Amino acid sequence: MKIQILNETFTLHPSGAVFWEDQNILIISDVHLGKVSHFRKHGIAIPQNAVAENFKRLTDVIEHFCPEKVIFLGDLFHSAKNTEWNLFENWVTKCKSQLILVAGNHDIIDEKHYHQIGISVLQVIEIGNFLFTHHPTEKENLFNFSGHIHPGITLRGLGMQSLKLRCFFHKSNQMILPAFGEFTGKFILRPETDHIVYAIAGNEVVLINRKET
Amino acid sequence: MNREELFTIANNWFKSQGWKPFPFQTQTWTAFLQGKNGLLNAPTGSGKTYALWLPIILNYIKENPNYKTKHNTGLKAIWITPLRSLSVEIKQAAERVLNDLDIPMTVGIRTGDTSSAERAKQKGKMPDLLITTPESLQLLLASKGYANTFKNCSSIVIDEWHELLGTKRGVQIELALSRLKTIAKNLRIWGISATIGNLQQAQEVLLGVDSEAFNNSVLIKAVIHKKIKVVSIIPEKMDTYPWRGHMGLHLIDEAAKIIKSSKTTLIFTNVRSACEIWYQRLLEKYPEFAGEMAMHHGSIDRETRLWVENAIRNEELKVVVCTSSLDLGVDFAPVESIIQVGGPKGVARFMQRAGRSGHQPGKESVIYFLATHAIELIEASALKKAVENSVIEDRVPYLNSWDVLVQYLNTLAVSDGFYPNEIYKEIQGTFSYQTITSENWNWILNFITQGSQSLHAYDEFKKVEIDENGCYKINSRMIAMHHRMQIGTIVGDAVMNVKFLSGGYIGTIEEWFISKLKPGDTFIFAGKKLELFKIRNMQVLVKKASPKKESKIASWMGGRLALSSQMSELLRKELYRANTDNLSPELKALHPLFQRQRKESIVPSSDEFLIETFKTREGYHAIFYPFEGRFVHEALASLLAFRISLLQSITFSLAYNDYGFELLSDQEIDIEAVLDNNLFSTEYVHHDLQKSLNSTEMARRKFRDIAVISGLVFTGFPGKMVKTKHLQSGSQLLFEVFRDFEPDNLLLHQAYRETFEHQLEEGRLILALERIANQSIIWKQCVKPTPFSFPIITDRLREKLSSETLAERIQKMTASYLK
């Protein structure tokens, strides 16, 4: 789904990524790599195949848009360095785009390891009227892209139906991205009148109908 | 000393108490002293405790003739109780005999409440007689050198075995016994059970299929006939009786009358939140009861509960509002009346509660049944029939609970490690794992050692390690600690301790309830109005709230009980009587309701199957009335919804109670098509159920417990939240990961199997379908909801089933926006 923010065109992708066409930048948040391995290291037997899935989805979305740059909005790695780092290194060498990490609260791996594989690490990024952070941030005259929250939305319908879905959460000067990673939860948000919610429904991104209460 | 001399000791002791042993007691003594194992079927309050304590002590005298001068230390007997609150009573009973007979044996308790200092002391020197719970027994197996602790143990008694039998704690006991049989060569195993339908099977589960222990065992039944009188509380005016509602508070004045006319009354509610509400309302409406009333449920602080129990015994209380927490255990002689609020759903439970009153010999037990909504009165008259005919349910044991096995193997690996060949033989002898295959076994071993079925490069999985001798051990101290903390969490939601800011522990509350509150909100818990101050380190800190503030009542998820098949059959028979002249007082009282029902629809007879359809602002309702109990309805609803969803693209939300089930949709449901296509067919039932999305939803819920028990979900420990936060995950998420990436996982399969065997009860479902096939279907298109439908359509706890695409559904749905 394509939307306009401050006269710029952005594509909301069902993977949870956002593509900024004019700048050729792909934005991805909360991948939480290493989470499965972290659990396994502590004796909790989560299926290993889930590890490969994260990398496959990353590759797919990047091949789809072929961006010049990819900005990760934090929580790229869930924990300290573990064996998944090696897989990540491998993946990075094959990736043709430039990779940039905006550090999140889970990103406790030393910056120098990222630098060694050619990833720059920043606290915030400002491009034009846009501000990229991990935590949702308000800054005058800037539109903020962030993650951290893993937003989700509850939908209700006739016949006592309800659904909970991952979503892009669009406030007047903010866009909170859903978590990209497999094996991450979601946090249900309650939107206000001036918010716009785009939910991820399988392979589609859908604008959510509103009901005022 | 020969048996006669030993019996003289026992008989004299009974005489000194002014008692005479019952035949079942002497039979048990004899069998025990003959070295037999067994199951004793005796109700609470019958003297079952002395039936087994005495021979344990006599046996010690027999083997140690110089017992008065020379005492051999070390563990000799274990007494397992499912509720730790009962352990004090059991200890007192044992000590009474030991003191009177001047025997230098010691009695100790080891439960979750035992201090670590006490536990350490026990580890150095075990008491002669140990009273403990299934979880604490597992923990003993998780300590180094456990074999030495148990090697001279000559008897183990599993009290209230019927309570454990149909649960995973029962499987824990089976596994522990399989180990103890090997390490304690002279072990006698005894169970004590109240009456259940499958006593013989209970004996087999306890002792092991075809085992040496089983072949050398007896079943002893205490024949004690007790008169039980069931009285329904029927108000003079029936028009005020609500069609639904689960509290029964409209009858509070009738209940108060009973309380006032009896010495002590116990009011049983089915859930803890109802218990809190009844207590609160009674106090508000009858302030004169203050000081003479108390509350008792499983989440209240143990000290308080013990105080309540003692106060009942000392006749200090007029009324106690309680839940199943007072079902078991000791006698409360002063209790004169029992009030059961809401349907007890099972005959055994109802009889057990009735038996809590009128303990003096020859006295009959009186139980008042307080129906919370009108139709429940039918249940009351069905219960009367059940009591008359002594219809008792079975407790169905769990089979192949891989989660419990994984936990058990980790337990052994934490202590001294284990050798698979030895343990495999032992578990094959248990009832639960009698059909385990070597493939299953290898899968489990791979799961605990590699965390998967094949070795991957780059993997750091670490749990159980195999040493050079082939011994399976957990070496990591942290993993061992995590595991010890997890044993014991076999059921239940995450609970948090509730404490006063000023100190003072009040009880435990489920996390999901607290998570809905903000600091400053007030809630009622343990009969107190409390204000939430803050949540810190898994503790809920509260202060006393001002009495005027509006408050929520604490609630707990707790499983909803479903009617047993025996009860549902009685219920159907009772209902079908409504169309005859042979009416019980309850059916007579229901006359106004039946009249309303007949105005819109019908009251079905035994050869009729009723379907009602109508439209409300919530959508299109279709209600079906098989009267088969909640579980069968859950399965039937899923099955039917799935079959309809093949005919048209449609989304349903499903609701059910013990009388029927509802399919609710935003579009009209084509009942003609249901009838024309024979959707109640018994063909392909299993296949269709599996395909229906709903079974996945149910399996997902079953998986929650499985994930906790098998150690996949780490529940964390109090005070150490931060460090373990990175290891916490929801079982929901886990379920999806397993489903997507490891569909052959045995634990995942178990979730589905438990859904079909314990939840959907496929066997009962097919019988129900066969019965429906022989009934004529009556379809009533109603203008508005009928009295029968009302309790179902107002149920908010619903399942979903859909054959529409996600996008189609979203188009018709909305999110609510705050202004």
Interface residues (C-beta under 8 A of the other chain):
Chain A: V36 S37 H38 F39 R40 K41 H42 G43 I44 A45 I46 P47 Q48 N49 A50 E53 H78 S79 N82 T83 E84 N86 L87 I153 T154 L155 R156 G157 L158 G159 M160 Q161 S162 L163 L165 E182 F183 T184 G185 R190 P191 E192 T193 H195 V197 A199 A201 G202 E204 V206 I208 N209 R210 K211 E212 T213
Chain B: F447 I448 G451 S452 H456 Y458 D459 E460 F461 K462 K463 S476 M478 I479 H482 E618 G619 Y620 T651 F652 S653 L664 S665 D666 G711 L712 F714 H726 L727 S729 G730 L733 L734 V737 F738 D740 F741 E742 N745 R796 R798 K800 T805 L806 A807 R809 I810 Q811 K812 M813 T814 A815 S816 Y817 L818 K819
